[in-house]
Amino acid sequence: MNKILGRIFILVLLSTSLFAGVKAFVDKNAVYKGEMVRFTISAEGKNPKFPTLTKIAGYNVQSVSESSSTTIINGNYKNTVSKTYYFTPNRSLDIPSYKVTVDGKEYATDMISVDVVKQIASKKSDEFSISMDMDKNDVYVGEPVKVDVKFRYKLSSKADKIMITPLNISDFWIKGTKKPVKTMKNDEVTQTYHYIVFPQKQGDFEIKPIEANVGVFSRRNSGGNLFRDPFFDSFNQTLEWKKYISNKLHIHVKPLPNNLEVYGKFNIKASVDKTTVKANKPVNLTISINGIGNVDDIKKFVLDIDDVVVYSDEPKIKTGLKDGIYGGVFTQKVALIADKDFTIPSLKFSYFDKDLKKVVTKKTAPIEIKVKGGKVQVITPKLDTKENISPKLDKANSNLVAKSNSFNQKNIYLYLLVGFLLGILASVSFYKFKTKKTDKVEMPIIKKIKRAKNDKELFEILLPYGKSDKYIKKVLEQLEENIYGKGETKVNKKELIQYFLDNE
């Protein structure tokens, strides 16, 4: 009889543990510094009340997720609710005990220790491994450096998802291939990510390790074999992640002389669409630099030519890799407008030559532009000073003065009267001319605006006014975006014409 009662008591305890219980666990008890930890509290029963956590052992809770499941054991239903807290520790810690209320009864979770361990680079002999290497580690500012990130795994390895962090180095331009190059040797597969990096300043730099996160689906325990169909199995799977770390790299960057920023080998060319142009019509200059090296760092050219309106587009740069060498073409368009002849000066471009290991400056030839129908340059004659007057002329002038002094005094009054009458007549005429309302002659610029058939024609018409007028400069920017970009801003011609009338 006692044995029977004892068995009943044990069954009651088992039943209670099935329908009311709390447990806590982590996805891993040892993590790398900065790696995320998943802390889960699981409660069996109805309407469990979980703690509201914003910090765990001093670290912010980054996100919270909740899940529930129902299982059947020997005809008994068991409801389990789980709440998972995500946080990222930087040192080893103890997750304290927390209280959870289930069906009016309070439970306490166990304390859990989590160790934060030092990152160790993966080895080629591991099932998965990742490594970095570069072609040189002693370079100049702007000198391209090849960096390869290699992820290796065995053909027999199981990986449902692979996530590799991209290369990121402060104070470096980074260019990389979008997809890795995959190769296979024996039973090992290697995925290589090719990068080219350009140091932007001098100093000693450390390239931090790259991380490879390998995820493998693991099936959660459903409490029985009720749903063995693959469709239902997909709901019971979760990704278990394992992290692999690459080696570090170090690089020493030397400064370029004369504060230069461009390294490589380049050529410069300047060309115009015409060398003879009508007054106030644009001459289009194209500046082109092509070669190998950090073409992205070439600065915009600024031209300042007396009595010439200069309007420059933003440079366009096309880059690419050819036989593993980085290079490209820098192109800048410049419109120049003048009403008299002018010269486009020689343009200079300096860079540090990769082969000669010295500063090289290349120049374009000056370009003479002839302007038709513009201002005629008038040479002002030099006035003779008194010292330069010849004695003969001086004597002639003295005789002339003597004759004028003998002028008849009576005629002076006659001339004064005529002059007075002419003055009155001129004043009346000027007043009538000023006050008379006549039809305004239409300004030439207004006629041109009206005739403009498209944005490009209107752009060329307004270009001479853009240098000194902020409103016109803004309109020119809108037109430029419409012509060369993807702009669709329609310029209001009526508003433009009114602006010229108001500022006549």
C-alpha positions in Angstrom: 0.0 0.0 0.0 2.8 2.4 0.9 4.6 1.6 -2.3 1.4 2.4 -4.3 1.1 5.8 -2.5 4.7 6.5 -3.1 4.3 5.9 -6.8 1.2 8.1 -6.9 3.2 10.9 -5.2 6.0 10.6 -7.7 3.5 10.8 -10.6 2.0 13.9 -9.0 5.4 15.5 -8.9 6.2 14.6 -12.5 2.8 15.9 -13.5 3.5 19.2 -11.7 6.9 19.6 -13.4 5.3 19.0 -16.8 2.7 21.6 -16.4 4.4 24.2 -14.3 8.2 24.9 -14.4 10.8 27.5 -15.4 14.2 27.1 -16.9 16.8 29.5 -18.3 19.7 28.8 -20.7 22.0 30.6 -23.2 22.9 29.5 -26.8 26.6 29.3 -25.8 28.5 29.6 -22.6 31.7 30.9 -24.3 31.7 33.8 -26.8 34.2 36.1 -28.5 34.3 39.7 -27.4 31.5 41.6 -29.2 29.6 38.4 -30.1 25.9 38.4 -29.4 24.5 36.1 -26.6 20.9 34.7 -26.6 19.5 34.3 -23.1 16.2 32.4 -23.0 13.7 31.9 -20.2 11.2 29.1 -20.9 8.1 28.6 -18.8 5.6 25.7 -18.9 2.0 26.7 -18.1 -0.6 29.3 -18.9 0.0 33.0 -19.1 3.5 33.1 -17.6 4.8 36.6 -16.5 8.3 37.2 -17.5 10.6 39.9 -16.2 11.0 43.1 -18.1 14.7 43.4 -18.8 16.5 46.4 -20.3 20.0 45.3 -19.1 21.6 42.0 -18.3 24.7 42.1 -16.1 25.2 45.8 -17.1 24.8 45.3 -20.9 21.9 46.7 -22.9 19.3 44.3 -24.1 19.3 44.9 -27.9 16.1 43.0 -28.8 13.6 40.6 -27.4 11.7 37.8 -29.1 8.9 35.4 -27.9 7.7 32.0 -29.0 5.3 29.3 -27.8 4.6 25.7 -28.5 2.2 23.0 -27.5 3.2 19.3 -27.2 1.2 16.2 -26.2 2.8 13.6 -23.9 0.6 10.5 -23.2 -2.5 12.4 -24.0 -1.6 15.3 -21.8 -1.1 18.8 -23.3 1.9 20.9 -22.4 2.1 24.6 -23.2 5.6 26.2 -23.3 6.3 29.9 -23.7 9.8 31.1 -24.3 11.2 34.6 -24.2 14.7 35.4 -25.6 16.8 38.4 -24.7 19.7 39.4 -27.0 22.8 41.3 -25.6 26.5 41.7 -26.5 29.0 41.4 -23.7 32.6 42.6 -23.7 33.8 40.6 -20.7 33.0 37.4 -18.8 29.9 37.7 -16.6 27.2 35.9 -14.6 23.6 36.3 -15.6 21.7 36.6 -12.4 18.6 34.7 -11.3 15.3 36.1 -12.4 11.7 35.5 -11.1 8.9 34.3 -13.3 5.3 33.8 -12.3 3.3 30.8 -13.8 -0.3 30.1 -12.8 0.1 32.2 -9.7 3.3 30.5 -8.5 6.7 32.2 -8.5 9.8 30.5 -9.8 13.4 31.6 -9.9 15.9 30.8 -12.7 19.4 29.6 -12.0 22.4 31.9 -12.4 24.3 31.3 -15.6 28.0 32.0 -16.3 29.1 33.3 -19.8 32.9 33.5 -20.6 34.2 36.0 -23.1 37.3 34.6 -24.7 40.1 36.0 -26.8 39.6 35.7 -30.6 41.9 33.2 -32.2 42.5 33.2 -35.9 41.1 30.1 -37.6 43.5 27.5 -39.1 43.5 26.0 -42.6 43.1 22.6 -41.0 39.7 23.7 -39.5 36.5 22.6 -41.1 36.0 26.3 -42.0 38.7 28.9 -42.1 39.2 32.5 -43.2 42.4 34.5 -43.8 43.7 37.8 -45.3 46.8 38.6 -47.2 48.1 41.7 -49.2 50.7 42.2 -51.9 52.7 44.9 -49.9 52.7 46.6 -46.5 55.1 49.5 -47.0 53.4 52.1 -49.4 52.8 55.7 -50.2 49.6 57.7 -49.7 47.3 56.9 -52.6 49.3 53.8 -53.7 46.9 50.9 -54.4 47.3 47.8 -52.3 45.7 44.4 -53.1 44.0 42.7 -50.2 42.5 39.2 -50.6 40.1 37.7 -48.2 39.9 33.9 -48.5 37.2 31.7 -47.0 37.9 27.9 -47.1 35.7 24.9 -46.4 35.7 21.2 -47.0 33.4 19.7 -49.6 32.0 17.5 -46.9 31.3 20.4 -44.6 27.7 21.3 -43.8 26.7 25.0 -43.9 23.2 26.3 -44.4 24.2 30.0 -44.4 27.5 31.8 -44.6 27.9 35.5 -43.7 31.3 37.2 -44.2 31.8 40.8 -42.9 33.1 43.2 -45.6 36.5 44.7 -45.4 36.4 48.1 -43.5 39.5 50.2 -42.9 39.4 53.8 -41.5 41.2 56.4 -43.7 41.3 54.1 -46.8 39.4 54.1 -50.0 38.2 50.6 -50.6 37.2 49.1 -54.0 36.1 45.5 -54.2 34.6 42.8 -56.4 30.9 42.2 -55.9 31.1 38.4 -56.0 33.9 36.1 -54.8 36.0 34.0 -57.1 35.5 30.4 -56.3 38.2 27.8 -56.8 38.5 24.1 -55.8 41.6 22.0 -55.0 41.3 18.4 -53.9 38.4 18.4 -51.4 38.7 22.0 -50.4 36.7 25.0 -51.8 38.1 28.5 -51.6 36.0 31.7 -52.0 38.3 34.7 -52.6 37.1 38.3 -52.2 39.5 40.7 -54.1 39.9 44.2 -52.7 42.1 47.2 -53.7 42.6 49.7 -51.0 44.1 53.3 -51.2 45.5 54.8 -48.0 44.4 58.4 -47.6 46.9 59.6 -45.0 50.3 58.6 -43.6 50.8 56.4 -40.5 50.8 52.9 -39.3 47.5 51.1 -39.6 46.1 47.7 -38.5 43.6 46.0 -40.6 41.2 44.3 -38.2 40.3 40.6 -38.6 37.4 39.6 -40.9 34.6 37.5 -39.4 32.9 34.5 -41.1 29.7 33.4 -39.5 28.6 29.9 -40.4 25.0 28.9 -39.7 23.7 25.3 -39.5 20.0 24.5 -39.0 19.3 22.4 -35.9 15.9 20.8 -35.2 14.2 21.8 -32.0 12.8 19.0 -29.8 9.1 19.0 -30.5 8.3 16.6 -27.6 7.2 13.7 -29.8 7.0 12.4 -33.4 3.6 13.8 -34.1 4.8 16.1 -37.0 7.5 14.4 -38.9 6.5 16.0 -42.2 9.2 18.2 -43.7 6.7 21.1 -43.9 6.2 21.0 -40.1 9.9 20.3 -39.5 10.7 23.7 -41.0 8.9 25.4 -38.2 11.0 23.6 -35.6 14.4 24.5 -37.1 16.7 27.3 -35.9 20.1 28.5 -37.2 23.0 27.8 -34.9 25.9 30.1 -35.7 29.6 29.6 -35.3 32.1 32.3 -35.8 35.5 32.1 -37.5 38.1 34.8 -37.3 40.9 35.8 -39.8 44.4 37.0 -39.1 45.3 40.7 -38.7 47.3 42.8 -41.2 49.6 45.8 -40.6 50.5 48.5 -43.2 52.9 51.4 -43.1 51.9 54.4 -45.2 54.5 57.1 -46.2 53.6 60.7 -47.2 53.9 61.9 -50.8 56.1 64.9 -51.4 54.6 68.4 -51.9 51.4 67.3 -50.2 50.3 65.4 -53.3 47.4 62.9 -53.1 47.6 61.2 -56.5 49.8 58.2 -57.1 50.2 56.2 -60.4 50.9 57.0 -64.0 48.8 59.5 -65.9 48.4 61.6 -69.0 46.4 64.9 -69.4 44.7 66.3 -72.5 42.7 69.5 -73.1 40.6 70.0 -76.2 37.9 72.5 -77.4 35.0 72.0 -79.8 36.0 75.2 -81.7 38.8 77.8 -81.8 36.7 80.5 -83.5 33.4 81.5 -82.0 30.8 84.3 -82.2 30.7 86.8 -79.3 28.8 85.6 -76.2 28.6 82.0 -77.6 30.2 79.2 -75.6 33.4 77.4 -76.3 33.3 73.9 -74.8 36.6 72.7 -73.2 37.1 69.1 -72.2 39.8 68.2 -69.7 40.7 64.5 -69.7 43.2 62.6 -67.5 43.6 58.9 -67.9 46.0 56.3 -66.4 46.5 53.8 -63.6 46.3 54.7 -59.9 43.9 56.4 -57.5 42.1 58.4 -60.2 39.3 59.0 -57.7 41.4 61.5 -55.9 42.0 63.9 -58.8 40.6 67.3 -57.9 38.3 69.5 -60.0 40.1 72.1 -62.1 39.2 75.8 -61.5 39.8 78.2 -64.4 40.0 82.0 -63.9 40.4 83.9 -67.1 40.0 87.7 -67.3 36.8 88.9 -69.0 35.6 85.3 -69.6 32.6 83.7 -68.0 33.5 80.1 -66.9 31.0 77.5 -66.0 32.4 74.0 -65.0 30.5 70.7 -64.7 31.3 68.3 -61.9 34.0 65.9 -63.0 33.0 62.4 -64.1 35.2 59.5 -63.2 35.1 56.0 -64.7 37.2 53.4 -63.0 37.8 49.7 -63.3 40.2 46.8 -63.0 42.3 45.5 -65.9 44.6 42.6 -65.4 44.4 43.3 -61.6 45.5 46.9 -62.1 43.2 49.7 -61.0 42.8 52.9 -63.1 40.3 55.0 -65.0 39.5 58.2 -66.8 38.8 61.7 -65.2 36.7 64.0 -67.5 35.6 67.6 -66.8 33.6 69.8 -69.1 34.0 73.5 -69.0 32.0 76.2 -71.0 33.7 79.5 -71.6 32.0 82.7 -72.9 33.6 86.0 -73.9 33.0 89.0 -76.2 36.7 89.3 -77.2 39.6 87.1 -78.0 41.1 85.1 -75.1 43.5 82.3 -74.3 42.9 79.2 -72.3 46.0 78.9 -70.2 48.2 75.8 -69.9 46.7 73.3 -67.4 49.0 71.6 -65.0 48.6 68.2 -63.3 51.1 66.8 -60.8 51.3 63.3 -59.4 53.8 60.9 -57.9 55.0 58.5 -60.6 54.9 54.9 -59.5 57.8 53.8 -61.7 60.1 56.9 -61.5 59.4 57.3 -57.7 59.3 61.1 -58.1 56.9 64.0 -58.7 55.9 64.4 -62.3 54.0 67.4 -63.7 52.3 67.2 -67.0 50.9 70.3 -68.9 48.6 71.0 -71.7 49.4 73.6 -74.4 47.6 77.0 -74.2 44.7 77.4 -76.6 44.0 80.6 -78.5 40.3 81.5 -79.0 39.2 84.0 -81.7 35.9 85.8 -81.0 34.0 87.3 -83.9 31.7 90.4 -83.6 32.9 91.3 -80.1 34.5 94.3 -78.6 37.2 96.1 -80.7 40.2 96.9 -78.6 40.9 100.6 -78.9 44.4 101.8 -78.3 44.3 105.2 -76.5 46.8 107.6 -78.0 49.5 109.0 -75.7 48.8 112.6 -74.8 51.7 115.0 -75.3 52.9 116.8 -72.2 53.9 120.4 -72.3 57.5 119.5 -72.4 56.9 117.5 -75.6 55.3 120.4 -77.5 57.6 121.8 -80.2 58.7 125.4 -80.2 57.0 126.0 -83.6 53.6 124.7 -82.3 54.0 126.7 -79.2 54.5 129.9 -81.2 51.5 129.2 -83.4 49.4 128.7 -80.4 50.6 132.1 -79.0 49.5 133.8 -82.3 46.1 132.1 -82.1 45.6 133.3 -78.6 46.5 136.9 -79.6 44.0 136.8 -82.4 41.2 135.5 -80.2 41.9 138.3 -77.7 41.2 140.8 -80.4 37.8 139.3 -80.9 35.1 141.9 -81.2 33.5 142.5 -77.8 30.1 143.1 -79.3 30.0 139.7 -80.9 30.3 138.1 -77.5 26.8 139.2 -76.5 25.3 137.8 -79.7 26.9 134.4 -79.1 25.7 134.4 -75.5 22.1 135.0 -76.6 22.3 132.2 -79.2 23.8 129.8 -76.6 21.1 130.6 -74.1 18.3 129.9 -76.7 20.0 126.6 -77.7 20.3 125.6 -74.1 16.5 126.1 -73.6 15.7 124.1 -76.7 18.0 121.2 -75.7 16.4 121.1 -72.2 12.9 120.9 -73.6 13.9 118.2 -76.1 15.5 116.1 -73.4 12.4 116.4 -71.1 10.1 115.4 -73.9 12.3 112.4 -74.7 12.4 111.3 -71.1 8.7 111.6 -70.4 7.3 110.5 -73.7 5.7 107.1 -73.4 6.9 105.0 -76.3 6.7 101.3 -77.0 9.6 99.6 -75.3 12.1 98.0 -77.6 12.3 94.4 -76.5 15.6 93.5 -75.0 17.8 91.1 -77.1 18.1 88.6 -74.2 14.3 88.4 -74.0 14.0 87.6 -77.7 16.6 84.9 -77.3 14.8 83.4 -74.3 11.5 83.3 -76.3 13.2 81.6 -79.2 15.0 78.9 -77.1 13.6 75.5 -78.2 15.0 73.4 -75.5 16.9 73.4 -72.2 20.3 73.3 -73.9 19.7 76.4 -76.0 18.4 78.2 -73.0 21.4 77.1 -71.0 23.8 78.6 -73.6 21.8 81.9 -73.7 21.9 82.4 -69.9 25.5 81.2 -69.4 27.1 84.7 -69.7 24.9 86.0 -66.8 25.6 83.1 -64.4 28.9 84.5 -63.1 27.5 87.5 -61.3 23.8 86.8 -60.8 22.7 84.3 -58.1 19.2 83.8 -59.6 20.5 83.0 -63.1 23.1 80.7 -61.6 20.4 78.7 -59.8 18.4 78.5 -63.1 21.6 77.3 -64.9 22.0 74.5 -62.2 18.4 73.4 -62.9 19.0 73.3 -66.6 22.3 71.4 -66.2 20.6 68.8 -64.1 17.9 68.5 -66.8 20.5 68.2 -69.6 23.2 66.0 -68.0 21.4 64.4 -65.1 17.9 63.0 -64.5 16.3 66.3 -63.6 12.8 67.2 -64.8 12.5 70.7 -63.4 10.8 72.9 -66.0 12.1 76.4 -66.2 9.4 79.1 -66.3 10.3 81.3 -69.2 7.7 84.0 -68.2 9.2 84.3 -64.8 12.7 84.4 -66.3 11.7 87.2 -68.8 10.0 89.2 -65.9 13.2 88.9 -63.9 15.2 90.6 -66.7 12.5 93.3 -67.1 12.6 94.1 -63.4 16.4 94.3 -63.4 16.7 96.3 -66.6 
